[in-house]
Amino acid sequence: MTMIEKAKAELASIEEAIEYEELNDRAYLKWYTYLLRQRRILKRFIKKYEKVEKLKQKDSDEFAKTFTFYPEIEKKAEV
């Protein structure tokens, strides 16, 4: 399990716990605020991680496009 999968699983369990606390009239206010804080941190982490992954994919796509031209140049040089 990767780090992002663990974070998403943790976020799901926190969402469930928050829902449970809301149903219990927020009996444990400190616990409830802790859960809200953790949810915010995890959402921010996941968002940044996904953004970085998109940038990596974009960079690798551009990298691949760049190197598709080199075999053509080598073929022209051989002819």
LOROKOL-699540 format. One record per atom (N, C-alpha, C): residue number from 1; residue in one letter; atom name; x, y negated, z. Coordinates in nm, 4 decimals. Atoms other than C-alpha are relative to their C-alpha. Layout:
N
> n,res,atom,X,Y,Z
> NUM,A,CA,X,Y,Z
...
***
This chain:
79
> n,res,atom,X,Y,Z
> 1,M,N,0.0848,0.1179,0.0000
> 1,M,CA,0.0000,0.0000,0.0000
> 1,M,C,0.0897,-0.1247,0.0000
> 2,T,N,-0.0819,0.1195,0.0088
> 2,T,CA,0.1480,-0.3321,-0.1036
> 2,T,C,-0.0426,-0.1027,0.1041
> 3,M,N,0.0272,0.1032,-0.0988
> 3,M,CA,0.1594,-0.6408,0.1122
> 3,M,C,-0.1314,-0.0718,-0.0302
> 4,I,N,0.1233,0.0704,0.0359
> 4,I,CA,-0.1225,-0.8099,-0.0808
> 4,I,C,-0.1219,0.0876,0.0268
> 5,E,N,0.1114,-0.0897,-0.0301
> 5,E,CA,-0.3448,-0.5021,-0.0464
> 5,E,C,-0.0270,0.0036,0.1503
> 6,K,N,0.0161,0.0032,-0.1451
> 6,K,CA,-0.2818,-0.5017,0.3292
> 6,K,C,-0.0676,-0.1288,0.0430
> 7,A,N,0.0591,0.1290,-0.0345
> 7,A,CA,-0.3677,-0.8721,0.3464
> 7,A,C,-0.1482,-0.0033,-0.0360
> 8,K,N,0.1407,-0.0029,0.0403
> 8,K,CA,-0.6916,-0.8174,0.1536
> 8,K,C,-0.0821,0.0899,0.0918
> 9,A,N,0.0700,-0.0894,-0.0925
> 9,A,CA,-0.7871,-0.5264,0.3793
> 9,A,C,-0.0196,-0.0677,0.1351
> 10,E,N,0.0092,0.0721,-0.1269
> 10,E,CA,-0.7133,-0.7351,0.6872
> 10,E,C,-0.1043,-0.1109,-0.0096
> 11,L,N,0.0991,0.1056,0.0203
> 11,L,CA,-0.9200,-1.0209,0.5443
> 11,L,C,-0.1412,0.0570,0.0047
> 12,A,N,0.1326,-0.0634,-0.0017
> 12,A,CA,-1.2141,-0.7853,0.4888
> 12,A,C,-0.0417,0.0345,0.1420
> 13,S,N,0.0351,-0.0353,-0.1377
> 13,S,CA,-1.1980,-0.6630,0.8485
> 13,S,C,-0.0268,-0.1257,0.0830
> 14,I,N,0.0231,0.1255,-0.0722
> 14,I,CA,-1.1747,-1.0214,0.9767
> 14,I,C,-0.1362,-0.0579,-0.0380
> 15,E,N,0.1317,0.0483,0.0435
> 15,E,CA,-1.4760,-1.1224,0.7658
> 15,E,C,-0.1110,0.0764,0.0733
> 16,E,N,0.0987,-0.0822,-0.0689
> 16,E,CA,-1.6688,-0.8330,0.9212
> 16,E,C,-0.0083,-0.0384,0.1480
> 17,A,N,-0.0023,0.0379,-0.1415
> 17,A,CA,-1.5609,-0.9315,1.2722
> 17,A,C,-0.0639,-0.1366,0.0206
> 18,I,N,0.0602,0.1328,-0.0107
> 18,I,CA,-1.6592,-1.2935,1.2111
> 18,I,C,-0.1518,0.0103,-0.0104
> 19,E,N,0.1439,-0.0196,0.0156
> 19,E,CA,-2.0018,-1.1832,1.0912
> 19,E,C,-0.0597,0.0579,0.1284
> 20,Y,N,0.0468,-0.0614,-0.1244
> 20,Y,CA,-2.0384,-0.9687,1.4032
> 20,Y,C,-0.0067,-0.1033,0.1118
> 21,E,N,-0.0030,0.1029,-0.1042
> 21,E,CA,-1.9391,-1.2588,1.6303
> 21,E,C,-0.1111,-0.1025,-0.0204
> 22,E,N,0.1084,0.0949,0.0260
> 22,E,CA,-2.1876,-1.4904,1.4580
> 22,E,C,-0.1341,0.0579,0.0443
> 23,L,N,0.1243,-0.0635,-0.0432
> 23,L,CA,-2.4620,-1.2379,1.5299
> 23,L,C,-0.0123,0.0036,0.1523
> 24,N,N,0.0017,-0.0040,-0.1468
> 24,N,CA,-2.3659,-1.2313,1.8980
> 24,N,C,0.0079,-0.1385,0.0622
> 25,D,N,0.0018,0.1379,-0.0494
> 25,D,CA,-2.4036,-1.6073,1.9390
> 25,D,C,0.1382,-0.0482,0.0432
> 26,R,N,-0.1383,0.0417,-0.0260
> 26,R,CA,-2.0296,-1.6490,1.9414
> 26,R,C,0.0356,0.0100,0.1485
> 27,A,N,-0.0216,-0.0222,-0.1425
> 27,A,CA,-1.9993,-1.5026,2.2883
> 27,A,C,0.1454,-0.0221,0.0409
> 28,Y,N,-0.1420,0.0162,-0.0308
> 28,Y,CA,-1.6204,-1.5012,2.2738
> 28,Y,C,0.0561,-0.1094,-0.0900
> 29,L,N,-0.0357,0.1143,0.0845
> 29,L,CA,-1.5392,-1.8482,2.1432
> 29,L,C,0.1478,-0.0001,-0.0389
> 30,K,N,-0.1429,-0.0031,0.0330
> 30,K,CA,-1.1601,-1.8112,2.1652
> 30,K,C,0.0283,0.1057,-0.1064
> 31,W,N,-0.0187,-0.1075,0.0976
> 31,W,CA,-1.1738,-1.4816,1.9758
> 31,W,C,-0.0545,-0.0422,-0.1352
> 32,Y,N,0.0625,0.0453,0.1240
> 32,Y,CA,-1.4059,-1.6339,1.7184
> 32,Y,C,0.0880,-0.1022,-0.0718
> 33,T,N,-0.0867,0.0998,0.0634
> 33,T,CA,-1.1776,-1.9320,1.6562
> 33,T,C,0.1292,0.0639,-0.0492
> 34,Y,N,-0.1181,-0.0724,0.0462
> 34,Y,CA,-0.8794,-1.6963,1.6338
> 34,Y,C,-0.0289,0.0703,-0.1321
> 35,L,N,0.0376,-0.0681,0.1237
> 35,L,CA,-1.0608,-1.4937,1.3680
> 35,L,C,-0.0125,-0.0982,-0.1156
> 36,L,N,0.0128,0.1008,0.1056
> 36,L,CA,-1.1463,-1.8079,1.1724
> 36,L,C,0.1370,-0.0480,-0.0469
> 37,R,N,-0.1347,0.0448,0.0344
> 37,R,CA,-0.7832,-1.9199,1.1853
> 37,R,C,0.0718,0.1062,-0.0826
> 38,Q,N,-0.0643,-0.1086,0.0734
> 38,Q,CA,-0.6574,-1.5795,1.0715
> 38,Q,C,-0.0577,0.0134,-0.1413
> 39,R,N,0.0634,-0.0078,0.1314
> 39,R,CA,-0.9096,-1.5760,0.7871
> 39,R,C,0.0543,-0.1085,-0.0921
> 40,R,N,-0.0518,0.1121,0.0791
> 40,R,CA,-0.7920,-1.9179,0.6698
> 40,R,C,0.1440,0.0266,-0.0440
> 41,I,N,-0.1399,-0.0295,0.0320
> 41,I,CA,-0.4260,-1.8108,0.6838
> 41,I,C,0.0084,0.1081,-0.1075
> 42,L,N,-0.0038,-0.1091,0.0977
> 42,L,CA,-0.4908,-1.4875,0.4931
> 42,L,C,-0.0515,-0.0438,-0.1366
> 43,K,N,0.0511,0.0487,0.1282
> 43,K,CA,-0.7001,-1.6601,0.2273
> 43,K,C,0.1048,-0.0854,-0.0705
> 44,R,N,-0.1042,0.0846,0.0572
> 44,R,CA,-0.4226,-1.9139,0.1756
> 44,R,C,0.1147,0.0851,-0.0543
> 45,F,N,-0.1072,-0.0887,0.0435
> 45,F,CA,-0.1612,-1.6383,0.1541
> 45,F,C,-0.0381,0.0721,-0.1297
> 46,I,N,0.0445,-0.0739,0.1186
> 46,I,CA,-0.3650,-1.4369,-0.0975
> 46,I,C,-0.0064,-0.0912,-0.1210
> 47,K,N,0.0105,0.0952,0.1108
> 47,K,CA,-0.4315,-1.7436,-0.3090
> 47,K,C,0.1384,-0.0345,-0.0553
> 48,K,N,-0.1358,0.0325,0.0447
> 48,K,CA,-0.0620,-1.8376,-0.3204
> 48,K,C,0.0663,0.1203,-0.0661
> 49,Y,N,-0.0586,-0.1210,0.0571
> 49,Y,CA,0.0426,-1.4780,-0.3887
> 49,Y,C,-0.0519,0.0235,-0.1411
> 50,E,N,0.0586,-0.0205,0.1328
> 50,E,CA,-0.1994,-1.4480,-0.6802
> 50,E,C,0.0486,-0.1051,-0.0988
> 51,K,N,-0.0511,0.1064,0.0864
> 51,K,CA,-0.0794,-1.7819,-0.8167
> 51,K,C,0.1421,0.0326,-0.0461
> 52,V,N,-0.1374,-0.0378,0.0343
> 52,V,CA,0.2816,-1.6632,-0.8056
> 52,V,C,0.0002,0.1156,-0.0994
> 53,E,N,0.0077,-0.1140,0.0923
> 53,E,CA,0.1852,-1.3364,-0.9755
> 53,E,C,-0.0398,-0.0452,-0.1412
> 54,K,N,0.0393,0.0522,0.1312
> 54,K,CA,0.0131,-1.5295,-1.2555
> 54,K,C,0.1174,-0.0694,-0.0674
> 55,L,N,-0.1163,0.0684,0.0559
> 55,L,CA,0.3239,-1.7448,-1.3011
> 55,L,C,0.1051,0.1002,-0.0463
> 56,K,N,-0.0956,-0.1037,0.0401
> 56,K,CA,0.5453,-1.4355,-1.3092
> 56,K,C,-0.0432,0.0655,-0.1305
> 57,Q,N,0.0518,-0.0629,0.1215
> 57,Q,CA,0.3206,-1.2787,-1.5719
> 57,Q,C,0.0171,-0.0937,-0.1190
> 58,K,N,-0.0143,0.0987,0.1072
> 58,K,CA,0.3231,-1.5989,-1.7770
> 58,K,C,0.1456,-0.0100,-0.0441
> 59,D,N,-0.1426,0.0065,0.0321
> 59,D,CA,0.7014,-1.6188,-1.7552
> 59,D,C,0.0461,0.1246,-0.0738
> 60,S,N,-0.0425,-0.1231,0.0672
> 60,S,CA,0.7438,-1.2552,-1.8532
> 60,S,C,-0.0563,0.0063,-0.1417
> 61,D,N,0.0573,0.0034,0.1348
> 61,D,CA,0.5082,-1.3040,-2.1496
> 61,D,C,0.0818,-0.0914,-0.0907
> 62,E,N,-0.0815,0.0924,0.0781
> 62,E,CA,0.7102,-1.6042,-2.2666
> 62,E,C,0.1380,0.0597,-0.0270
> 63,F,N,-0.1289,-0.0653,0.0148
> 63,F,CA,1.0306,-1.4093,-2.2097
> 63,F,C,-0.0069,0.1050,-0.1100
> 64,A,N,0.0177,-0.1036,0.1019
> 64,A,CA,0.8971,-1.1233,-2.4216
> 64,A,C,-0.0139,-0.0625,-0.1387
> 65,K,N,0.0164,0.0678,0.1285
> 65,K,CA,0.7950,-1.3639,-2.6983
> 65,K,C,0.1342,-0.0490,-0.0522
> 66,T,N,-0.1312,0.0508,0.0392
> 66,T,CA,1.1439,-1.5147,-2.7011
> 66,T,C,0.0843,0.1109,-0.0604
> 67,F,N,-0.0864,-0.1083,0.0454
> 67,F,CA,1.3120,-1.1793,-2.7452
> 67,F,C,-0.0574,0.0785,-0.1164
> 68,T,N,0.0516,-0.0670,0.1193
> 68,T,CA,1.0813,-1.0640,-3.0219
> 68,T,C,0.0640,-0.0583,-0.1258
> 69,F,N,-0.0602,0.0638,0.1166
> 69,F,CA,1.2592,-1.3073,-3.2540
> 69,F,C,0.1417,0.0518,-0.0267
> 70,Y,N,-0.1385,-0.0408,0.0177
> 70,Y,CA,1.6090,-1.1735,-3.1956
> 70,Y,C,0.0188,0.1204,-0.0920
> 71,P,N,-0.0179,-0.1102,0.0968
> 71,P,CA,1.5622,-0.8405,-3.3778
> 71,P,C,-0.0151,-0.0486,-0.1444
> 72,E,N,0.0164,0.0542,0.1350
> 72,E,CA,1.4430,-1.0386,-3.6810
> 72,E,C,0.1272,-0.0717,-0.0450
> 73,I,N,-0.1239,0.0719,0.0320
> 73,I,CA,1.7562,-1.2549,-3.6694
> 73,I,C,0.1103,0.1006,-0.0312
> 74,E,N,-0.1020,-0.1016,0.0233
> 74,E,CA,1.9753,-0.9447,-3.6430
> 74,E,C,-0.0202,0.0691,-0.1345
> 75,K,N,0.0285,-0.0632,0.1294
> 75,K,CA,1.8015,-0.7862,-3.9450
> 75,K,C,0.0437,-0.0903,-0.1148
> 76,K,N,-0.0391,0.0951,0.1041
> 76,K,CA,1.8591,-1.1015,-4.1521
> 76,K,C,0.1527,-0.0058,-0.0120
> 77,A,N,-0.1455,0.0068,0.0004
> 77,A,CA,2.2243,-1.1046,-4.0506
> 77,A,C,0.0602,0.1230,-0.0687
> 78,E,N,-0.0498,-0.1227,0.0611
> 78,E,CA,2.2688,-0.7424,-4.1651
> 78,E,C,-0.0187,0.0003,-0.1516
> 79,V,N,0.0320,-0.0002,0.1432
> 79,V,CA,2.1145,-0.8081,-4.5087
> 79,V,C,0.0895,-0.0932,-0.0724
***
